[in-house]
Amino acid sequence: MLDSTGGTMYPTNLSTPIFGAYGRAEALETWRAAASLVATRWQNFLDAEPETRPWAFAAYVAALDAEEAAATDMAALFSRKAA
C-alpha cells in the first residue's frame, strides 16, 4: 500500500535493530552448539575402539563442517551490522 508521498505505508525492511540483534544472538547460539558438538565428537573419536574409529572420525569431520557453516553465517550477520 502506498502513502501520499509515493512510498510504502508499511516498512518491508525486516533488518531493524531488534530483528538484527535476534538474528545475531540466534547465530551465536547456533555456533556455540556446533562448537560444543565438535568437542564431543572429538572426544568420541579419541575414545573409540579401533573398529569404530573411521566412523567416529567421519562424525567429527561432519561436526567441523557444521561449525564452519555456523561461523560463516555468524560472520555474515556481524559484518552486515558493521557495514
The first five atom37 places (N, CA, C, CB, O) and aatype in JSON, in Angstrom:
{
  "aatype": [12, 10, 3, 15, 16, 7, 7, 16, 12, 18, 14, 16, 2, 10, 15, 16, 14, 9, 13, 7, 0, 18, 7, 1, 0, 6, 0, 10, 6, 16, 17, 1, 0, 0, 0, 15, 10, 19, 0, 16, 1, 17, 5, 2, 13, 10, 3, 0, 6, 14, 6, 16, 1, 14, 17, 0, 13, 0, 0, 18, 19, 0, 0, 10, 3, 0, 6, 6, 0, 0, 0, 16, 3, 12, 0, 0, 10, 13, 15, 1, 11, 0, 0],
  "atom_mask": [
    [1, 1, 1, 1, 1],
    [1, 1, 1, 1, 1],
    [1, 1, 1, 1, 1],
    [1, 1, 1, 1, 1],
    [1, 1, 1, 1, 1],
    [1, 1, 1, 0, 1],
    [1, 1, 1, 0, 1],
    [1, 1, 1, 1, 1],
    [1, 1, 1, 1, 1],
    [1, 1, 1, 1, 1],
    [1, 1, 1, 1, 1],
    [1, 1, 1, 1, 1],
    [1, 1, 1, 1, 1],
    [1, 1, 1, 1, 1],
    [1, 1, 1, 1, 1],
    [1, 1, 1, 1, 1],
    [1, 1, 1, 1, 1],
    [1, 1, 1, 1, 1],
    [1, 1, 1, 1, 1],
    [1, 1, 1, 0, 1],
    [1, 1, 1, 1, 1],
    [1, 1, 1, 1, 1],
    [1, 1, 1, 0, 1],
    [1, 1, 1, 1, 1],
    [1, 1, 1, 1, 1],
    [1, 1, 1, 1, 1],
    [1, 1, 1, 1, 1],
    [1, 1, 1, 1, 1],
    [1, 1, 1, 1, 1],
    [1, 1, 1, 1, 1],
    [1, 1, 1, 1, 1],
    [1, 1, 1, 1, 1],
    [1, 1, 1, 1, 1],
    [1, 1, 1, 1, 1],
    [1, 1, 1, 1, 1],
    [1, 1, 1, 1, 1],
    [1, 1, 1, 1, 1],
    [1, 1, 1, 1, 1],
    [1, 1, 1, 1, 1],
    [1, 1, 1, 1, 1],
    [1, 1, 1, 1, 1],
    [1, 1, 1, 1, 1],
    [1, 1, 1, 1, 1],
    [1, 1, 1, 1, 1],
    [1, 1, 1, 1, 1],
    [1, 1, 1, 1, 1],
    [1, 1, 1, 1, 1],
    [1, 1, 1, 1, 1],
    [1, 1, 1, 1, 1],
    [1, 1, 1, 1, 1],
    [1, 1, 1, 1, 1],
    [1, 1, 1, 1, 1],
    [1, 1, 1, 1, 1],
    [1, 1, 1, 1, 1],
    [1, 1, 1, 1, 1],
    [1, 1, 1, 1, 1],
    [1, 1, 1, 1, 1],
    [1, 1, 1, 1, 1],
    [1, 1, 1, 1, 1],
    [1, 1, 1, 1, 1],
    [1, 1, 1, 1, 1],
    [1, 1, 1, 1, 1],
    [1, 1, 1, 1, 1],
    [1, 1, 1, 1, 1],
    [1, 1, 1, 1, 1],
    [1, 1, 1, 1, 1],
    [1, 1, 1, 1, 1],
    [1, 1, 1, 1, 1],
    [1, 1, 1, 1, 1],
    [1, 1, 1, 1, 1],
    [1, 1, 1, 1, 1],
    [1, 1, 1, 1, 1],
    [1, 1, 1, 1, 1],
    [1, 1, 1, 1, 1],
    [1, 1, 1, 1, 1],
    [1, 1, 1, 1, 1],
    [1, 1, 1, 1, 1],
    [1, 1, 1, 1, 1],
    [1, 1, 1, 1, 1],
    [1, 1, 1, 1, 1],
    [1, 1, 1, 1, 1],
    [1, 1, 1, 1, 1],
    [1, 1, 1, 1, 1]
  ],
  "atom_positions": [
    [[0.85, -1.16, 0.0], [0.0, 0.0, 0.0], [0.9, 1.23, 0.0], [-0.97, -0.01, 1.21], [1.89, 1.26, 0.73]],
    [[0.58, 2.24, -0.8], [1.38, 3.45, -0.91], [0.8, 4.55, -0.03], [1.46, 3.92, -2.36], [-0.42, 4.67, 0.1]],
    [[1.68, 5.35, 0.55], [1.2, 6.51, 1.3], [1.12, 7.71, 0.34], [2.14, 6.82, 2.52], [1.38, 7.55, -0.85]],
    [[0.78, 8.87, 0.83], [0.57, 10.04, -0.03], [1.85, 10.55, -0.67], [-0.07, 11.15, 0.76], [1.79, 11.34, -1.61]],
    [[3.02, 10.11, -0.18], [4.29, 10.56, -0.77], [4.8, 9.6, -1.83], [5.34, 10.73, 0.31], [5.82, 9.86, -2.46]],
    [[4.09, 8.51, -2.03], [4.51, 7.53, -3.04], [5.34, 6.4, -2.47], [0.0, 0.0, 0.0], [5.65, 5.45, -3.19]],
    [[5.69, 6.49, -1.21], [6.45, 5.41, -0.58], [5.52, 4.36, -0.01], [0.0, 0.0, 0.0], [4.3, 4.52, -0.05]],
    [[6.08, 3.29, 0.51], [5.24, 2.25, 1.09], [4.74, 2.69, 2.46], [6.0, 0.93, 1.2], [5.44, 3.37, 3.2]],
    [[3.55, 2.3, 2.77], [2.95, 2.68, 4.04], [3.53, 1.86, 5.19], [1.44, 2.5, 3.97], [3.64, 2.34, 6.32]],
    [[3.89, 0.61, 4.9], [4.43, -0.27, 5.92], [5.84, -0.64, 5.52], [3.54, -1.54, 6.1], [6.06, -1.08, 4.39]],
    [[6.8, -0.49, 6.4], [8.17, -0.83, 6.04], [8.31, -2.32, 5.79], [9.14, -0.39, 7.14], [7.76, -3.14, 6.52]],
    [[9.04, -2.66, 4.76], [9.25, -4.07, 4.43], [10.65, -4.53, 4.8], [8.99, -4.32, 2.96], [10.96, -5.71, 4.65]],
    [[11.49, -3.64, 5.26], [12.84, -4.0, 5.65], [12.8, -4.58, 7.06], [13.8, -2.77, 5.58], [12.56, -3.86, 8.03]],
    [[13.03, -5.88, 7.16], [12.96, -6.54, 8.47], [14.29, -6.54, 9.2], [12.48, -7.96, 8.3], [14.42, -7.18, 10.25]],
    [[15.28, -5.85, 8.69], [16.57, -5.83, 9.37], [16.64, -4.63, 10.32], [17.72, -5.78, 8.35], [17.62, -3.88, 10.32]],
    [[15.6, -4.46, 11.1], [15.61, -3.43, 12.13], [16.54, -3.88, 13.24], [14.18, -3.16, 12.67], [16.89, -5.06, 13.3]],
    [[16.96, -2.99, 14.12], [17.87, -3.38, 15.18], [17.36, -4.55, 16.03], [18.14, -2.2, 16.07], [18.14, -5.39, 16.45]],
    [[16.06, -4.59, 16.28], [15.52, -5.69, 17.09], [15.7, -7.02, 16.38], [14.03, -5.45, 17.4], [16.19, -7.97, 16.98]],
    [[15.29, -7.09, 15.11], [15.43, -8.34, 14.37], [16.9, -8.68, 14.16], [14.71, -8.25, 13.02], [17.29, -9.84, 14.22]],
    [[17.72, -7.66, 13.9], [19.14, -7.9, 13.7], [19.8, -8.48, 14.94], [0.0, 0.0, 0.0], [20.6, -9.41, 14.84]],
    [[19.46, -7.95, 16.1], [20.03, -8.46, 17.35], [19.57, -9.89, 17.6], [19.63, -7.57, 18.53], [20.35, -10.73, 18.04]],
    [[18.29, -10.16, 17.31], [17.79, -11.52, 17.49], [18.52, -12.48, 16.57], [16.28, -11.57, 17.23], [18.91, -13.57, 16.99]],
    [[18.71, -12.09, 15.31], [19.41, -12.94, 14.35], [20.84, -13.21, 14.77], [0.0, 0.0, 0.0], [21.33, -14.34, 14.65]],
    [[21.51, -12.18, 15.27], [22.9, -12.37, 15.72], [22.95, -13.26, 16.95], [23.56, -11.02, 16.02], [23.83, -14.12, 17.05]],
    [[22.03, -13.08, 17.88], [22.01, -13.92, 19.08], [21.73, -15.37, 18.71], [20.94, -13.4, 20.09], [22.34, -16.29, 19.25]],
    [[20.8, -15.56, 17.8], [20.47, -16.93, 17.37], [21.67, -17.56, 16.64], [19.23, -16.93, 16.45], [21.97, -18.73, 16.85]],
    [[22.33, -16.78, 15.8], [23.51, -17.29, 15.08], [24.62, -17.65, 16.05], [24.01, -16.26, 14.06], [25.3, -18.66, 15.88]],
    [[24.81, -16.82, 17.06], [25.85, -17.1, 18.06], [25.52, -18.38, 18.82], [25.99, -15.92, 19.04], [26.41, -19.2, 19.06]],
    [[24.27, -18.55, 19.2], [23.88, -19.76, 19.92], [24.05, -21.0, 19.03], [22.42, -19.65, 20.39], [24.48, -22.05, 19.51]],
    [[23.71, -20.88, 17.75], [23.89, -21.99, 16.82], [25.36, -22.36, 16.7], [23.31, -21.64, 15.44], [25.71, -23.53, 16.7]],
    [[26.22, -21.34, 16.6], [27.65, -21.6, 16.5], [28.17, -22.25, 17.78], [28.41, -20.31, 16.22], [28.97, -23.19, 17.72]],
    [[27.73, -21.75, 18.94], [28.19, -22.35, 20.2], [27.79, -23.82, 20.3], [27.62, -21.58, 21.4], [28.58, -24.65, 20.75]],
    [[26.58, -24.13, 19.88], [26.12, -25.52, 19.91], [26.96, -26.37, 18.95], [24.61, -25.61, 19.54], [27.33, -27.5, 19.27]],
    [[27.25, -25.83, 17.78], [28.07, -26.57, 16.81], [29.48, -26.78, 17.33], [28.11, -25.83, 15.46], [30.05, -27.86, 17.17]],
    [[30.05, -25.77, 17.96], [31.39, -25.9, 18.52], [31.42, -26.92, 19.66], [31.89, -24.53, 19.03], [32.39, -27.67, 19.8]],
    [[30.38, -26.95, 20.45], [30.28, -27.94, 21.52], [30.21, -29.35, 20.95], [29.05, -27.66, 22.41], [30.81, -30.29, 21.48]],
    [[29.47, -29.49, 19.86], [29.37, -30.81, 19.21], [30.72, -31.25, 18.67], [28.33, -30.78, 18.07], [31.06, -32.43, 18.72]],
    [[31.51, -30.31, 18.15], [32.86, -30.64, 17.68], [33.67, -31.24, 18.82], [33.57, -29.38, 17.11], [34.33, -32.26, 18.64]],
    [[33.63, -30.61, 19.99], [34.38, -31.11, 21.14], [33.91, -32.5, 21.54], [34.25, -30.14, 22.32], [34.72, -33.37, 21.86]],
    [[32.6, -32.7, 21.53], [32.05, -34.01, 21.89], [32.48, -35.08, 20.89], [30.51, -33.94, 21.97], [32.9, -36.17, 21.28]],
    [[32.36, -34.75, 19.61], [32.73, -35.74, 18.57], [34.23, -36.04, 18.61], [32.34, -35.22, 17.17], [34.63, -37.17, 18.34]],
    [[35.06, -35.05, 18.92], [36.5, -35.29, 19.03], [36.78, -36.25, 20.19], [37.26, -33.96, 19.23], [37.58, -37.18, 20.05]],
    [[36.13, -36.02, 21.31], [36.32, -36.93, 22.45], [35.84, -38.34, 22.11], [35.58, -36.41, 23.69], [36.48, -39.32, 22.5]],
    [[34.71, -38.43, 21.39], [34.22, -39.74, 20.96], [35.24, -40.44, 20.07], [32.88, -39.6, 20.22], [35.43, -41.65, 20.17]],
    [[35.88, -39.68, 19.19], [36.91, -40.24, 18.32], [38.08, -40.76, 19.15], [37.39, -39.19, 17.31], [38.57, -41.86, 18.92]],
    [[38.52, -39.95, 20.12], [39.64, -40.37, 20.95], [39.32, -41.62, 21.76], [40.05, -39.25, 21.88], [40.2, -42.45, 22.01]],
    [[38.06, -41.76, 22.18], [37.65, -42.9, 22.99], [37.2, -44.11, 22.18], [36.54, -42.48, 23.9], [36.93, -45.17, 22.75]],
    [[37.12, -43.98, 20.86], [36.56, -45.04, 20.02], [37.48, -46.26, 19.96], [36.3, -44.51, 18.6], [38.7, -46.15, 20.01]],
    [[36.85, -47.39, 19.84], [37.58, -48.64, 19.61], [38.14, -48.62, 18.18], [36.65, -49.89, 19.84], [37.6, -47.92, 17.32]],
    [[39.19, -49.35, 17.92], [39.82, -49.32, 16.59], [38.84, -49.57, 15.43], [40.93, -50.35, 16.53], [38.96, -48.95, 14.38]],
    [[37.89, -50.46, 15.63], [36.97, -50.78, 14.53], [35.95, -49.67, 14.26], [36.24, -52.07, 14.85], [35.37, -49.61, 13.17]],
    [[35.73, -48.79, 15.22], [34.76, -47.7, 15.02], [35.42, -46.34, 14.82], [33.83, -47.63, 16.2], [34.74, -45.34, 14.63]],
    [[36.75, -46.31, 14.85], [37.45, -45.03, 14.7], [37.17, -44.33, 13.37], [38.93, -45.24, 14.85], [36.98, -43.12, 13.36]],
    [[37.13, -45.05, 12.24], [36.83, -44.34, 10.98], [35.47, -43.65, 11.02], [36.86, -45.32, 9.81], [35.34, -42.53, 10.53]],
    [[34.47, -44.29, 11.6], [33.12, -43.69, 11.69], [33.12, -42.52, 12.67], [32.08, -44.76, 12.12], [32.46, -41.5, 12.43]],
    [[33.85, -42.68, 13.76], [33.92, -41.6, 14.74], [34.63, -40.39, 14.14], [34.64, -42.08, 16.02], [34.26, -39.24, 14.39]],
    [[35.67, -40.66, 13.33], [36.37, -39.54, 12.7], [35.47, -38.86, 11.67], [37.67, -40.03, 12.03], [35.48, -37.63, 11.56]],
    [[34.71, -39.63, 10.92], [33.78, -39.05, 9.94], [32.75, -38.18, 10.64], [33.08, -40.16, 9.12], [32.39, -37.11, 10.14]],
    [[32.26, -38.61, 11.8], [31.3, -37.81, 12.57], [31.95, -36.52, 13.06], [30.75, -38.63, 13.77], [31.31, -35.47, 13.09]],
    [[33.22, -36.6, 13.44], [33.96, -35.42, 13.86], [34.11, -34.42, 12.71], [35.34, -35.81, 14.4], [33.89, -33.23, 12.89]],
    [[34.47, -34.91, 11.55], [34.64, -34.04, 10.38], [33.3, -33.39, 10.01], [35.2, -34.83, 9.18], [33.26, -32.22, 9.65]],
    [[32.21, -34.15, 10.09], [30.88, -33.59, 9.81], [30.55, -32.47, 10.79], [29.8, -34.69, 9.87], [29.98, -31.45, 10.42]],
    [[30.92, -32.66, 12.06], [30.68, -31.63, 13.07], [31.53, -30.39, 12.78], [31.0, -32.16, 14.49], [31.08, -29.26, 12.97]],
    [[32.76, -30.6, 12.32], [33.6, -29.46, 11.93], [32.97, -28.67, 10.78], [35.01, -29.95, 11.53], [32.97, -27.44, 10.78]],
    [[32.42, -29.4, 9.81], [31.76, -28.74, 8.68], [30.56, -27.91, 9.15], [31.31, -29.77, 7.64], [30.35, -26.79, 8.68]],
    [[29.79, -28.47, 10.07], [28.62, -27.75, 10.59], [29.06, -26.51, 11.38], [27.77, -28.68, 11.48], [28.43, -25.46, 11.29]],
    [[30.14, -26.64, 12.14], [30.65, -25.49, 12.9], [31.16, -24.41, 11.96], [31.76, -25.93, 13.87], [30.96, -23.22, 12.21]],
    [[31.81, -24.81, 10.9], [32.31, -23.84, 9.91], [31.14, -23.09, 9.26], [33.16, -24.54, 8.83], [31.19, -21.87, 9.08]],
    [[30.08, -23.82, 8.91], [28.91, -23.19, 8.31], [28.26, -22.21, 9.28], [27.9, -24.25, 7.87], [27.85, -21.11, 8.89]],
    [[28.16, -22.6, 10.53], [27.57, -21.71, 11.54], [28.44, -20.46, 11.74], [27.39, -22.46, 12.88], [27.92, -19.36, 11.9]],
    [[29.74, -20.64, 11.73], [30.65, -19.5, 11.88], [30.55, -18.56, 10.68], [32.11, -19.99, 12.04], [30.6, -17.34, 10.83]],
    [[30.39, -19.12, 9.49], [30.24, -18.3, 8.29], [28.95, -17.5, 8.35], [30.25, -19.18, 7.03], [28.94, -16.31, 8.02]],
    [[27.86, -18.14, 8.77], [26.59, -17.44, 8.92], [26.7, -16.3, 9.93], [25.48, -18.41, 9.34], [26.21, -15.19, 9.71]],
    [[27.35, -16.59, 11.04], [27.5, -15.59, 12.09], [28.36, -14.43, 11.59], [28.12, -16.21, 13.36], [28.04, -13.26, 11.85]],
    [[29.44, -14.72, 10.9], [30.3, -13.67, 10.38], [29.56, -12.78, 9.39], [31.53, -14.28, 9.72], [29.75, -11.57, 9.38]],
    [[28.72, -13.38, 8.57], [27.94, -12.6, 7.6], [26.98, -11.66, 8.32], [27.15, -13.53, 6.65], [26.84, -10.5, 7.92]],
    [[26.34, -12.13, 9.37], [25.42, -11.27, 10.12], [26.15, -10.13, 10.81], [24.66, -12.09, 11.15], [25.67, -8.99, 10.8]],
    [[27.28, -10.41, 11.39], [28.02, -9.39, 12.11], [28.67, -8.4, 11.15], [29.09, -10.02, 13.0], [28.8, -7.22, 11.48]],
    [[29.09, -8.85, 9.96], [29.7, -7.93, 9.01], [28.64, -7.0, 8.41], [30.43, -8.69, 7.9], [28.96, -5.87, 8.06]],
    [[27.39, -7.47, 8.28], [26.31, -6.59, 7.81], [26.06, -5.47, 8.8], [25.02, -7.39, 7.58], [25.77, -4.34, 8.41]],
    [[26.18, -5.78, 10.1], [25.98, -4.76, 11.13], [27.07, -3.69, 11.03], [25.98, -5.39, 12.55], [26.8, -2.5, 11.2]],
    [[28.29, -4.13, 10.76], [29.4, -3.19, 10.69], [29.34, -2.31, 9.45], [30.71, -3.94, 10.73], [29.88, -1.2, 9.45]],
    [[28.7, -2.79, 8.41], [28.65, -2.04, 7.14], [27.73, -0.86, 7.2], [28.23, -2.93, 6.02], [27.59, -0.13, 6.21]]
  ]
}
